[in-house]
């Protein structure tokens, strides 16, 4: 009997860990894909990133930039369903690239110094994408 109870508790703990791992630990409830810091090649102002995201998840790209720099972001996908959201260092979405805007192109002057996050997700199904980020 004790072994059965211990086994059930173990299985429940494992299942909880597995679910939390898929949803980012349950803190925001937003399912995660990969998180990657963007590095620009020496002398380059553009980075081109390739990835794929499964329905219900988002990939996150983090890059440092300064206030008053211009950022240009463009995404394409084979399935024509990849979009992005951009968050500033203060976790505020940038106008025109906020959640629900389904942004595929964005250009703007950055308001703050710090790390910006670009979250990529599909509008439907899975998406295989190319993300191009330029900082000037």
C-alpha positions as a Markdown table, in Angstrom:
| # | Residue | x | y | z |
|---|---|---|---|---|
| 1 | Unk | 0.0 | 0.0 | 0.0 |
| 2 | Unk | 2.8 | 2.4 | 0.9 |
| 3 | Unk | 4.6 | 1.6 | -2.3 |
| 4 | Unk | 1.4 | 2.4 | -4.3 |
| 5 | Unk | 1.0 | 5.7 | -2.6 |
| 6 | Unk | 4.6 | 6.6 | -3.1 |
| 7 | Unk | 4.4 | 5.6 | -6.7 |
| 8 | Unk | 1.3 | 7.7 | -7.3 |
| 9 | Unk | 2.9 | 10.7 | -5.6 |
| 10 | Unk | 6.1 | 10.3 | -7.7 |
| 11 | Unk | 4.1 | 10.1 | -10.9 |
| 12 | Unk | 2.1 | 13.2 | -10.0 |
| 13 | Unk | 5.3 | 15.2 | -9.1 |
| 14 | Unk | 6.9 | 14.2 | -12.4 |
| 15 | Unk | 3.7 | 15.2 | -14.3 |
| 16 | Unk | 3.7 | 18.5 | -12.6 |
| 17 | Unk | 7.3 | 19.2 | -13.5 |
| 18 | Unk | 6.7 | 18.2 | -17.1 |
| 19 | Unk | 3.7 | 20.5 | -17.4 |
| 20 | Unk | 5.5 | 23.4 | -15.7 |
| 21 | Unk | 8.5 | 22.9 | -18.1 |
| 22 | Unk | 6.2 | 23.2 | -21.1 |
| 23 | Unk | 4.4 | 26.3 | -19.8 |
| 24 | Unk | 7.4 | 28.3 | -18.5 |
| 25 | Unk | 7.0 | 27.2 | -14.9 |
| 26 | Unk | 3.4 | 28.4 | -14.6 |
| 27 | Unk | 4.5 | 32.0 | -13.8 |
| 28 | Unk | 2.8 | 33.7 | -16.7 |
| 29 | Unk | 0.9 | 30.8 | -18.2 |
| 30 | Unk | 2.5 | 31.6 | -21.6 |
| 31 | Unk | 3.9 | 28.5 | -23.2 |
| 32 | Unk | 7.6 | 28.8 | -24.1 |
| 33 | Unk | 9.7 | 27.7 | -27.0 |
| 34 | Unk | 13.4 | 28.6 | -27.0 |
| 35 | Unk | 15.0 | 31.7 | -25.5 |
| 36 | Unk | 18.1 | 33.0 | -27.3 |
| 37 | Unk | 20.2 | 36.1 | -27.0 |
| 38 | Unk | 20.9 | 37.7 | -30.3 |
| 39 | Unk | 24.5 | 38.5 | -31.2 |
| 40 | Unk | 25.4 | 40.6 | -34.2 |
| 41 | Unk | 28.5 | 39.6 | -36.2 |
| 42 | Unk | 31.4 | 42.0 | -35.8 |
| 43 | Unk | 30.8 | 45.0 | -38.1 |
| 44 | Unk | 27.2 | 44.0 | -38.9 |
| 45 | Unk | 24.0 | 45.7 | -37.9 |
| 46 | Unk | 21.7 | 42.9 | -39.1 |
| 47 | Unk | 21.1 | 39.4 | -37.6 |
| 48 | Unk | 19.2 | 36.7 | -39.5 |
| 49 | Unk | 17.7 | 33.9 | -37.4 |
| 50 | Unk | 15.9 | 30.8 | -38.5 |
| 51 | Unk | 13.5 | 28.8 | -36.3 |
| 52 | Unk | 10.3 | 26.9 | -36.0 |
| 53 | Unk | 7.6 | 27.3 | -33.4 |
| 54 | Unk | 4.9 | 24.9 | -32.4 |
| 55 | Unk | 1.3 | 26.0 | -32.0 |
| 56 | Unk | 0.8 | 27.2 | -28.5 |
| 57 | Unk | 4.4 | 28.2 | -27.9 |
| 58 | Unk | 6.6 | 31.2 | -28.5 |
| 59 | Unk | 10.3 | 31.6 | -29.2 |
| 60 | Unk | 12.0 | 34.6 | -27.5 |
| 61 | Unk | 14.9 | 36.6 | -28.7 |
| 62 | Unk | 16.7 | 39.0 | -26.5 |
| 63 | Unk | 19.0 | 41.8 | -27.7 |
| 64 | Unk | 20.6 | 44.9 | -26.1 |
| 65 | Unk | 20.1 | 48.3 | -27.7 |
| 66 | Unk | 20.3 | 51.9 | -26.8 |
| 67 | Unk | 17.6 | 54.7 | -26.7 |
| 68 | Unk | 17.2 | 56.5 | -30.0 |
| 69 | Unk | 18.6 | 53.7 | -32.1 |
| 70 | Unk | 16.4 | 52.5 | -35.0 |
| 71 | Unk | 15.3 | 48.9 | -34.9 |
| 72 | Unk | 13.8 | 47.1 | -38.0 |
| 73 | Unk | 12.2 | 43.7 | -37.6 |
| 74 | Unk | 10.9 | 41.5 | -40.4 |
| 75 | Unk | 9.6 | 38.0 | -40.3 |
| 76 | Unk | 8.6 | 35.5 | -43.0 |
| 77 | Unk | 7.4 | 32.0 | -42.8 |
| 78 | Unk | 6.7 | 29.2 | -45.3 |
| 79 | Unk | 3.2 | 28.9 | -43.9 |
| 80 | Unk | 2.6 | 32.7 | -43.8 |
| 81 | Unk | 1.6 | 32.5 | -40.2 |
| 82 | Unk | 4.5 | 33.7 | -38.1 |
| 83 | Unk | 4.1 | 37.0 | -36.2 |
| 84 | Unk | 6.1 | 38.8 | -33.4 |
| 85 | Unk | 5.6 | 41.0 | -30.4 |
| 86 | Unk | 8.3 | 43.4 | -29.2 |
| 87 | Unk | 8.7 | 44.3 | -25.5 |
| 88 | Unk | 11.0 | 47.0 | -24.3 |
| 89 | Unk | 13.3 | 46.8 | -21.3 |
| 90 | Unk | 10.4 | 47.9 | -19.1 |
| 91 | Unk | 8.3 | 45.0 | -20.4 |
| 92 | Unk | 6.0 | 47.4 | -22.2 |
| 93 | Unk | 5.0 | 46.4 | -25.8 |
| 94 | Unk | 6.2 | 48.7 | -28.5 |
| 95 | Unk | 3.3 | 50.4 | -30.5 |
| 96 | Unk | 2.5 | 48.4 | -33.6 |
| 97 | Unk | 4.2 | 45.3 | -32.3 |
| 98 | Unk | 2.0 | 44.6 | -29.3 |
| 99 | Unk | 0.3 | 41.3 | -28.7 |
| 100 | Unk | -2.6 | 40.8 | -31.1 |
| 101 | Unk | -1.2 | 43.2 | -33.7 |
| 102 | Unk | 0.1 | 40.2 | -35.7 |
| 103 | Unk | 3.2 | 42.1 | -36.7 |
| 104 | Unk | 5.3 | 40.9 | -39.6 |
| 105 | Unk | 7.2 | 44.1 | -40.2 |
| 106 | Unk | 8.1 | 46.8 | -37.7 |
| 107 | Unk | 10.4 | 49.9 | -37.8 |
| 108 | Unk | 10.8 | 52.4 | -34.9 |
| 109 | Unk | 13.1 | 54.4 | -32.7 |
| 110 | Unk | 13.8 | 52.7 | -29.4 |
| 111 | Unk | 12.7 | 54.6 | -26.3 |
| 112 | Unk | 15.0 | 53.1 | -23.7 |
| 113 | Unk | 18.5 | 51.6 | -23.1 |
| 114 | Unk | 18.5 | 47.9 | -22.3 |
| 115 | Unk | 17.3 | 44.5 | -23.4 |
| 116 | Unk | 14.5 | 44.2 | -25.9 |
| 117 | Unk | 12.5 | 41.0 | -26.3 |
| 118 | Unk | 11.0 | 39.8 | -29.6 |
| 119 | Unk | 8.5 | 37.0 | -29.1 |
| 120 | Unk | 7.7 | 34.9 | -32.2 |
| 121 | Unk | 4.6 | 32.7 | -32.5 |
| 122 | Unk | 2.2 | 31.3 | -35.0 |
| 123 | Unk | -1.2 | 32.7 | -35.8 |
| 124 | Unk | -2.4 | 29.2 | -36.5 |
| 125 | Unk | -0.7 | 25.7 | -36.6 |
| 126 | Unk | 3.1 | 25.5 | -36.5 |
| 127 | Unk | 5.4 | 28.0 | -38.2 |
| 128 | Unk | 8.9 | 27.7 | -39.7 |
| 129 | Unk | 10.3 | 31.2 | -39.9 |
| 130 | Unk | 13.2 | 33.6 | -40.8 |
| 131 | Unk | 13.5 | 36.6 | -38.5 |
| 132 | Unk | 15.6 | 39.5 | -39.6 |
| 133 | Unk | 16.6 | 42.2 | -37.0 |
| 134 | Unk | 18.5 | 45.4 | -37.8 |
| 135 | Unk | 19.8 | 47.9 | -35.3 |
| 136 | Unk | 21.2 | 51.2 | -36.5 |
